[in-house]
Each structure stands twice: as C-alpha cells, then as structure tokens.
Amino acid sequence: MAATQARLSQRALAGLDVALRVPCVFIIDGIFNSYYDSPGSGWGGTAGRTLLRVLGVLAACVVLLLSQKALFKFYTLFLAVVVGAAGVLINYHATAHLDLYSAYYKTALGFRLLPRSGLTLWLGVAAVQMALGVGYIFLLKLHSVLAALVVVALMAPLWGLVVELPGEARQLVALGSGLLLALHMAGCLALRLPCCYYSCRYVYLLLRHMYRIYGLQLLLEDTWKRIRLPHVLRLFWLTRLAAQALILLYVVQAVRKEDTAPADAQGGLLSGEVVWEVTSNLIISGCDSTLTVLGMSAVISSLAHYLGLCILLFIGSTEEEDKRLGFVAPVLFFILALQTGLSSLEPDERLVRLSRNMCLLLTAILHFIHGMTEPVLMSLSASHTPSYRRHLPVLLVSLALFLLPVVLSYFLWNQYVLNTWLFAVTAFCVELCLKVLVSVTVYLLFMVDGVYGALWEKLDDYVYGVRSTGSVLEFLFGVVMFANGAYTMVFEAGSKIRACMMCLHAYFNIYLQARNGWRTFVHRRSAAQKINSLPEASGAALRAVQDVCAICYQEFSGSARVTPCRHYFHAPCLRKWLYIQDSCPMCHQRVYVEERPAPPAPPQAPPPPGEEPAGGGGAEQPAAAQQEEIGDNDSIEYDEEEWGARSGGGGAAQEEQEEQYLDEQEESD
C-alpha cells in the first residue's frame, strides 16, 4: 500500500512538473510568432524590441531548465505575486466602479454574475479578498504580524465602502493598500533573489560538469529526460489545440447567431461543414511554427509508440529493438516538415503539404511494421511451430501490410494527378508489397521444407534467389527514388535539408545495399567453389560411416562431402557453414586451402676455390633452411673477426661497416 501511494505521488509530482514547464514553451512560441513593425520607431526601437525578445526567450529557457525543486519555488513566488496583484486590482475596481446600492452586472455570455443586494455583494467581495489574503500568506509562509497586516491591507478599501468615505478618500485608501502590498512583495522577492541566483548557478554548473565529463550527447539526453521534453511539448500542443478549438467554436456560434437566415436552414452547431472547417483550421494552426511542429511530432511519437506496442503484443514478439517506432516516426515527420518548409507556407498550402507528408509518413510506418513482423515470420517458419495461433496473427499483419498500400495507391491515383510526390508514395507502396511477397514466399518455402521433413538440398538456393530478387528490386527502387528526389530538388523545391537527405539515401539505401549484396554474392560463389573442390562420398563409402551430419543432425541419404580432416557433412549444410567461417565445424581445421606455387630459390654464388661449402662434408644445406635457421635465432652476435670474414673484403667499406657495428653494440650496451 505504501509503495502504491509512493508511486502515485511520484507520478503526480511528475505530471505537475510537466504542467509547470508548459507556460515557458507558450512564452517562447509567442515571442517567436509575434511581429511588430513600426516605421517611425527607428533603429533604437528595433534594437530595444529585439533585446526584450532575447531576454524573454532566455528567461523562459532558464525556467524551463530548472530542477524540479527550484521550479516549484519559482512558481510559488510567481503565484504569490499573482494573488497579491489580483487583490490590489479587486480593491481598485471595487472603490472606483462598484455601487453597493445599485449593483447589477452581466458577463459577456449573458449570465448574472453579481447580485442586486449591496450587502451581499460586499460580503462576496470580502470573501474573495480573504481567500486571496490567506493564499498569499500561505504561499509566502508569513508570520502572524505580517499576516495580520496583509489581511488589513486587503480589507481596508472594502471597509471604506461600508463607511461611505468620499471617492478621493477611498481611492487613497486603495492606493495605500496597493503600495503596502507592492512593497511587501518587492521585499520578499529581494530576500529570495539569492536563492534564485544560486538555483540558476547550480543548473549552470551541473550542465557544465556533465558536458566536460560525458560530452554534449549525454548532456542533451540527460536534459531531455530530466525536463521530460516530449511530454512538455505534447501537453503544449494539446493545450494550444484545445484553446483554439474553444475559440473557434465560440466564434462560429457568435457568427451563426448574427446570421439572419432561418435556423432550420442553418443546421446544427456540429454539422459536417462546421466540423470540417474547425478541424482544418486547427490542423493548419497546429503546425504554424517550429515549436508547434515539435509538439505535433511528440503527439505522433506517442501514437506510434502505442501502435507499435499493440502490434508487438498481437504478433507475440518481445524484441526490444522493435519498440523504436515511437522514435522513428516523429523524427521522420519533423525531417519532412523541415524539408518542405511546412511552418512557413500559406494556410491552404500548409494543409495540402501536411496531408502529403502524412501519406509519406504512413508508408514509412508500414515499412517499419514490416521490419517488425518479418523476423517473427522467419522464426516461426524455421522452428516449424505447428500452432496456428502463432502463425495467424503474423500472417494477418502481413496481409494488411500488402492490402493497405494497394488501397492507398488506388485512392491517391483517383484523387490526384501524377507528380513527384505521388510517384514517391506509389514507389514506396509497391516496394512494401514486394517486401511482403518476398517474406511470405520465404516463409512458405521453409514451411514446405518442414512439412516434408526430408533434406531439401536446393532450399538454400531458392531462398537466396527469392531474397536476392527482392534486394535487386529494392536497389532499383532506391535508384529511382534518388532520381525523383534530384528532379524535385532541381526543378521544384530545392533545400539544404533535402540535399542532405538525398546524400544519406544514396549512402544507406544505394551504396551500402549494393556493397552488402555483392559481398553476399562473392561469399556464396567462394563457398560453392570450396564445396566443389571437396571429394564426394556416396554409396558404400557413405554407408560405412554410420553417422549423421554434425550440422543438421540428419542421416546421409544421398551423398556427402568429405573435408581434408576426414569429416562428413551434407553439401548444403557445409556451404551454409562456409558462409560464416572457413573451418571444420568439428575440429576447426581449414576446410579449403589454396595451393600456391612456392617461389623459386635465389641462385647461390659458387664457393671460392679451396673452401668447402657452409654445410660441412660437402653437403649443401638448402637456402630456405638456412634462412629459417637464421630467422629463428634472433640472438646471433658476431665478433670483429667474424664480421670481417662475412663482409667479404677490406678497405674503406670494411672499416665503415666495422665502425657502424661497434657503434651499434655500444648503443645497445
């Protein structure tokens, strides 16, 4: 029970921490989206506004990066200031505009807010002021004397209304009350200013320490997790969207009330036309800046994450690498938004571009889901699992991955004319269908192999043929997409981000894929050559072995290959093994050794007359043996006489060699 309460309290604090950081993002977004152009202000006014904008952004960023404890302290002071300011404004309004004997007010929506009775009105305002005073005292943790002074300062203007002071006197009382509260708030802020300074300095020192020790990448990751930036951006976007939705609905309602047409011809408030208009406006305003695009990316990240978890749960996969859909989808969406300049477009163009980006994002998500389901499909086919409950979910997902691109392409071709965007979406859809067909074909081949039970020697060739065909088609699609992107960059919308993405596409989807495919082909060809060079055993020789293949543990039915170390294996099994390493699975000796001709021995000079060869007894020692003997003995040393005999003569050259040898010996000593 205690652990549950602690967990709930931690979640509540985390939610409050996220909610308190959202206003900073609103402030930054508002500063970046505010435009004020005054022709007569001059460069001084422009510089002043720019300075204020920079200071506002810096202050918001500092508050956004505060620790949780410092953030709570900051908002406590801020809320105390707001409560005190609200009390002062209420006193000013009460003394300047209220008449306790003829009070009748309505709000903009038509509801009666204040009663007619002056005494009831005074009691209501007094209750509000008392609540504000208690809140102010609680937030600042004031002592009894200061608390009493705050309550008196807040209630004094109201008592002036009761005793019917003159208008000027009431205004002076309200002014004095406001000055007293303002001085108290300024004193409290001045006393807490060192604490704020040390909190900011602590954050700065912590970030600098982490940067020096762990580097920029880990610093950004830690800050990203500490302030829960995805949750902050997601809450910012949803809050902004909800506020704009309420404003739009209120505007629509006000416009419909002012319309003179009959009510029955107008339809209901939530008619299809109104819903579409409100939704399109919300979508357009939901990506009108960089921060809103980041917020939409955070929402897409959450949706993609839960979609990936549901698919993994449905197909029965537990791979941690397959849970990256919540990271891949928002990154791709943000890159597409930057590449197309989404936030800088006009509203109508922005809606069209966003829909196109969503189509591209959908195809990318389907490709990623196929990457999640293919390993599960291959593992089920290779393990020959007989349970239909394990196979059916994966096959259903594969069927959906094949049908959804077809439906999407059919719908888009019926709605739009051919352009570079439609061509790219269609190419991605066709590529996904080919991937699904390749995966299902390989799955069926393995399942057929498991049903028959006998060794299928051509299975590996068939699987390689299917997969290589799919890889070649994917490579061709990559080349076509690169050409489509180049055409788009040159003739339609060129940008630096698009150029970078094209370079990455050329490297990962074209160059690396071609290199890996060629390496696989070379390995297979080399393995086939090695297998063909080994002797084949069959018939009586194979029956005399009375053993099974050490790789697949199946009996030798037809023939087998014999390694130089006299071990027997199936040819397909040994070929798969040779794809990985060139050694026997049993004894780890080399299976295939290329015979290279030995290099010719260098010619030897005939010995001088009267001298015997260096081998003694007239026997000649081979040159290779001499070189091996000298090479193996690394500790051979010569004295001066031996050095002179080996140098082959006297003179200046011999003396130079002797001096060099002696110098080397002295240096070594």
N, C-alpha and C positions, 0 to 999 in steps of 0.2 A: 504493500500500500504506500509506504513511504517512497519507494523507488518510483512508483507511478506518479505520485504528486511531484517529486523532483523533476521527472521527465516533462510533466505538463508545465511546470513553472519555467523550465528551460525553454520549452517551445514558445511559451507566452512572452518571455523576455526576447527571444529571437524575433518573433513577429513584431513586437514593439520596436526593436532596434531597426528592423527593415522599414517600418512605417515612419519612424522619425528621420530617416535619411531621404525619404522621397521628396519632401519640400525643397531640399538642396538641388535635386535634379530639376524640379519645376523652375527654380530660380535661374539655373544655368540655361535651361531651354528658353525661358522668357527673355533673358538678356541676349542670347544669340539670335532670337527671332524678332527682336524689337528694332525698328528702323525709324530714325528721326532725322529728317533733313530740313534744315533751316537755312535758306540762302543768306540771310543777313547776319548769321552768328559769327562768321569768320573762322580763322584757324584756331583762335583761342577757345571758342565754344566747342569746336570739334574735338580739340585735344582734351578739354575737360570731360566731355561725354565719354570719350574713349577711355580716359583714366578711370572714370566711375565704373564703366563696364568691366574693365580689367580687375579693379578692386572687388567688385561684386562677384565675379567668377572665382577669384582667389579665395574670398571669404566662404563662398558656398563649397568649394573644393576642400577647404580646411575642415569645415564642419562635417562634410561627407566622409572624410578620412579619420575622424576622431575615433578613439576607442569607445567601447560601449559605456563605460563608467563616465568618461568625460562627456559623452553625448547626452546622457541623462542629466548631468549637472547643467550643461548648456541649456537644454530645453526647460529645466526647472526655472532658471533665471529668466529665460525668454517668456515663459508662461506667466511668471510673476509680473513682469513688465506689462504684458498684455492685460492682465487682470487690473493692475493699477490704472493703466490708461483707460480701460473701459469704465472704471468707477469715476474717473475725472470727467469723461465725456458725458456720462449719465447725469452727473451733477450739473454740468454746464447746460445740457438740454433741459433739465428739469427747472432750473432757475430762469432760463431765457425764454422757453416756449410753452411750458405747461401752465394750464389754468385749472386749479383743483376743483373749481365750481362749474365749469362748462367743458369738461374733458370728453371728447368723443373722437376716436381715431380709427382709421381703417388701414389695412395693409394694401399692397398692390394687388393681391389676389382677391380682395373683397371680404376678408374675414374681419370681424370686430376683435381688435386686439386689446383695447383698454376699456374699462367700464366707465359709465357715466358718473358714478359717485366719486367725489373728490377724496373722501376719506379712504375709500377702497383703493383708489389709485395711489395715494400716498403710502399706504401700507404695502402695496405691491412693490413700489419703487424702493421702499425701505428694506423689504425682504431681499430684493436683488442686491442692494448695496451691502447688506450684512453678509450675504453669501460671498460676494466679491472680497469683502474685507477678511472673512475667515479663510478664504482661499489664498489671499495674499500673505496672511500671517503664517499659514501652514507651509506654503512654498518656500518662504524665506526663513522659517523657523525663528520667529521673533520672540523676544521675552515679553513679560506681562506689561511692562510700562510702555514699550514701543507698540505693542499690540493694541493697548487702550488708545494711544494717540492716533493710530491708523484708523481705528473704528470711529473715533470722534471726528477726525478729518473727513471721513467719508459721509458721516451722518449730519454734519453741521449745516451744509446747504439745504438739506431737507427740513431741518428744524426752522431754518429761515423762512421756508414756505409756510410752515404751520403758524408761526407768529406774525405772518404778513408783513415782513420787512419791505421797505421800499425796493424798487427794482435795482437801483445802483448799489444799495447795501447787499442785496442778495448776490449780485454779480461779484462784489468784492469778497464776500464770504466764499463763493465758489472758486474765485481766483486764488485766495489764500490757501484753501484746501488743496487745490491742484498743485500749487507751488510746494507745499509741505510734502505731498506725496512724491513729487518730482525730485525734491532734494533727498528724500529718503532713498528712493530708487537709485539715484546717482551715487549716494554714499555706499549702498550695498554693492553696486557694480564696481565701484572703485576698490572696495575691500576684496572683492573676488577677482579682480583683474590679474593679480599674480598667479592665482590658481589656473586661470585660463591660459596665461603665458606658459606656465610650466607644463600644462597638458599638451599644448601645441609643440613645445620644445621636446617633450617626451616622444611624441609621434615622429617628429623630425629625426631625432637621434635613433629611434628604433628603425626607421626606414633606411637611414644611412648605414647603420650597423649591419642590417640584413643585406644591403647592396654590396658592402665591402666583403662580407663573408660568403654569401651564397650567390651573388650575381643578380643581374637585372631580371632574368626569367623567373627565378624562385621568388624574388621580391614581388613581382607582379602577380604571380599565382597566390602568394600568401595574402596580399592585399585584396585580391579578387574574392578569396574565400572569407576573409575576416569581415569585410563590409557586406558580404552577400550581394554582390553587384547584380547577378542575374535576377534575384528576387526583387531587388530595388527597382531595376528597370522594368520588370514585369508589372509590379504594382503601380509604377508611374504611368505606364501606358494604359493599363486598365482604368485607373482613376481618371486620367485625362479623357479617355474614350467615354466613360460613364458621364462625366460632367458635360461634355459636348453633346451627348445624346439627350440629356435632360434639357439643355438649352435649345437644341433643335426641335424637340417635341413641344416645348413651350412656345417657340416662335411659330411653329406650324399651327398650334391651337389658336394663337392670337390672330394669325392671318385668316384662318377659317372663320373666326368669329366676326371679323371685319368684312368678310365677303357678303355680298347682298344676295347671292344665289340661294335657292331653296335648300333646306337641309337634306331633303331626300335625294337631291341630285348630287350632293357632295359625297355621300358615302360616309362610312365610319372613320374614326380617327386613325385606326390602324389598317387602312385599306392597302392593297398591294402597291399602288403607286406611291403612297406616302412612305411605306416601309422601304421600298427600293430607293427612294430619294434620300431618306435619312441614312440608310446603310451605306450608300455610295459616298455621301458626304463624310460619314465617319471614317470610311476606309481612306478617302483622299486626305483628310486631315490627320489620319493616323500615321502617315509617313511623309510629313511635310518638312522634317528636319532630321539631322543625323541622330539626335537622341531618340526621336520617335521611331526611327528605323531600328535603332538598337533595342528599344522596348518591344517592337514587333518581333524582332529576332528572338528575344527572350521568351515571348509567348509561343513562338513556333518551336523553340527548343523544348519547352515543357510538353507541348502536344506531341512532338516527335519522340520524346523520351518515353512517354506512356504508351504510345503506339508501338514502339519497339519492344517494350516490356510485355505488352499483350501478345505480340506475335511470337516472342520467345517462349512465353508460357503456353501458347497454343500449340507450337510445334515441339515443345519439350526440350528446348536447348538450354544449357547452363553456361555457355561460354561468356566470359566477361568482356571479351573483345567485341562481341556483337551488341553491347549496350552503348555503343558510341553514336547511335543515331541522333540522340539529343544534342550532340556536339557538332556533328557533320551538317545537319540540316540548317541550323541558324547561321553557321559560318558561310555556307553556300548562299543562303539568302542575302546576307549582308554584302558578300562579294558581288552578287548580281545587282544589288541596289547601287553600290558604288560604281560598278562598271557601266551601268545605264544612266547614272545621274538621276536617280529616282526622286530625291527630295527637291531637286531644282527644276523639275518640269512643271508645266501648267497643270491645273487640276484635272482637266479632261485627259490630257496625255499621260498624267501620272496614273490614273485609273487603268488605262489600257496597258501601260508598261507594267504595272503591278500584276495584272492578270497574266501577262505573258511570262513574267518572272515566276509566278506561281506554277504555271504549267511546266516550266523547266525544272523547278524545284520538285514537283511531283514525280517527274520521270527520274530524277536523281534519287529520290527516296525509294522508288520502286527498284532501282538498280541496287541500292544498299540492302533492301529487304531480300533480294535475290542472293546477295552475298551472305546473308544470314541463314537462308534456308538450304543453300547448296551443300555446305558441309554436313548438315543433318541428313540430307537426302543420300549423300555418298556413304555416310557411316551406316545408315540403315541397309543400303544395298550390299555393302561389303560384309556386314555382320550377318546377313541373311536372317534378319529378325522376322519370325512368322506372324507377329501380332499385327493385325490390320489397324488397330487403334493407333499404333505408332506411325504407320505409313500414311493413313488417310489425311491427317492434318497437314502434313508437308505437301502431299500431292494437291490438296485443295488450295494451299497458298500458291503453289506453282501454277495451278490453273488460273487463279486470279491474276497472277503476275503476267500471264500470257494474254488474258482477255482484256484487262484494263488498258494496256497500251493500244490495243486494236480499237477499243471503243473511243478512247481519247483522240486517236488519229482520225477516226471516221467523223467525230463531232467537229474537230477543228477544220478539217478539209471541207466540210459543208458550211462552215461559218466564215472562213477567211480565204483570201486568195493566196497564191504561193508567194512567199517571201523568205528571207534568210532565217527569220525566227521560226516560221512554220516548217521549213526544211530541217532546222536543227532539232525541233521537237519530234518530227517524224523519224529522223535518223536515230535518235535515242530510243524511241519506241520500237523500231524494227530491230535495233541491236539487242534490246532487252528480250524481245521474242526469240531471237536466235540463241541467246544465252539460255533461256528456259528450255528450248528444244534440245540443245546440247546436253544440259544437265539431265533432262528426263531420258534422253537416249542412252547416256552412260549408265543411268540408274537401271534402265531396262536390260542392258547388256549384263550388268552384274547380277541382276535378279534371275535372268535366264541361266547364267552360269551356276547360281546357287540351286536352282531347281533341278538341273540335270545331275549335278554332283560330280561328274567326271571332269578330268582336267581338259580345259579348253585352251589349246596352245595358241590359237590366234586371237584370244580375247584381248591381250595387251595391244596387239596391232590394231584391232578395231577401235579400242578406246582411244588410242593415240590418234588414229585417223579422224575420229569424230571431234576430239578436242583440238587437234591442230587445224581442222577446217574452221571451227569456231574462232580460234585465235587469229587465223588469217583474215577472216571476215571482220573481226573486231579491229584488227590493224588497218584494214581498208576503210572502215568507218571512221577511225581516228584520223586518217589522212584526209578524208572527205570533210570532216568537221573542221580540221585545221584550215583547209582551203575556204570553207564557208566563213570562218572567223576572219581570215585575212581579207576576204571580199567585204565583209561588214566593216572592218576597221578602215579600209581604204576608201570605200565609196559611201558608207552610211554614217557610222558614228565611231570615230577613232578616239582612243584614250590611252593613257599610260597603263591604267589597270588592265584594260583589255589586252594590251601588248604583253604585259607580264603573265596574264593567264594563258595566252597563246604559247608563250615560251614554256611554261610549266606543262601545258598539254602536250607540246611537241616532245618534251623530255620524258615524261612519265608514260604517256599513252601511245607514243610512237617509237621513240628511241629505245627505251627500256623494254618494251614489249617485243620489239624486233630482236634485240640482243638476247633476251631470255629464250625466245623461240628458236633462234639459231643455235644457241648453246644446247638446248634440249635435242635438237636435230643432230648435232655433232656427237653428243653423248650416245644417242641411240645408234648412230652409224658405227661409232667406235665399238660399242658393246656387241653389235651384230658381227663385226669383223673378228672380235675376240672369240665369240661363240663359234663361229665357223672354223676358226683355227684349231679348236679343241677336237680330239678324237671322239667319235660317237660309238656308244656301246648299245647293242641290241641282241635280241635272240638269247642264245645260250649263255653268252657272256653276262648279259644283264640278269638272267635268272640265277646265275651263280652268286650274284651279290647278296641276294636275300636281305635287302634293306629298303628303306624309304628315303625319299628326298628330304634332306635336312632343312630345307626352307619351307616347303608346304606340308610336310609330313604325310604325303600320299605315295602310294606304291608306283613303281615304274611300270607302266602299261605298254608303251611303245618303244621308246628309246631314251637315252640319257647321254649327257656329256660328261667326259672324264677330264678332271683337272690334272695338271702335272703332278700334284701331290696325291693322285690316285683316289679322289673322292668323286662320287657320282651325284649328279643333280639333273633335274629337268632343265631343258634348254630355256624355256620361258622364265622359270624361276631364277636361274643363274643370270639371265640377261637383266632382269629387274635388279638383281643384286649388284651387277656391274655398273648400273646407272649411278650407284652411290659410291662404291669403292672398288678398287681393283685388287681384291684379296679374297682368298678362300674363306667361306663362312665357317669352316670347321677348324682350320689350322692357321689361318691368316697369312698364308704364303701368297706370293704373287701368282695370279692366275695366268696372266699373259705377259711375257717379256719379249720385247722386240729384239731380234738378233741383229746387232750392228757389227759390221766388219771391223776387225782390230786394225788400228793404224799401223802402217809399215814401220819397222825398226829403223832408226837412223844409221847410216853407214858408219863403220868404225875405221879409224886410221890404223894401218899396219904397224906393229911394234918395231922399234929400231933394231938394227942388226945386232946380234949378241945378247939381246934381252928376251926373257921369257914372258909370256902373257901374264896378266894380273891374276889369273885363277890358280897358278901353280901347277906343275906337272904337265904343262901343255894343254890342259883342258880350258876351253873358253866358257866363261860364265855369261849367260845371256844378259843383254843390256837392261831389259826390264827388271831382272832380278837384282842387278846392281843398283838401279835407281830405287827399287823398293827397299833395298837394304840401307841405302844412304838416307832415304826419306824417313824410314822408321827410326833410325838412330839420330836423334836430334842433339845429342851431347858429344859429337865428334869434335875434337880440338887438335890442332896441329902446332908443332913447334917450328922454329925458324928453318931447320934443315928440310923438314917435310914440305913446308910452304915453298922453299926454293926449288925442291925437286918437282912439285906439282905445277909451278909457274912456267916450267919449260924453257929456261934460258936466263941469262944475266942481263946486265946493262942497266940503263936508267929505268926502264919499265919494271924490272925486278925490284930495284931499290924502292921505287914508289909504292909498289904493292906491299913490300915488307914494312915500310913506314906506316902505311894505312892499316895493316893488320895489327901492328904494335899499338897504334893509337886506339883502335877499337878494343883491344884487350885491356888497355889502361882505363878506358872509359867504363868498360864492364866491371873492372875491379873496384 
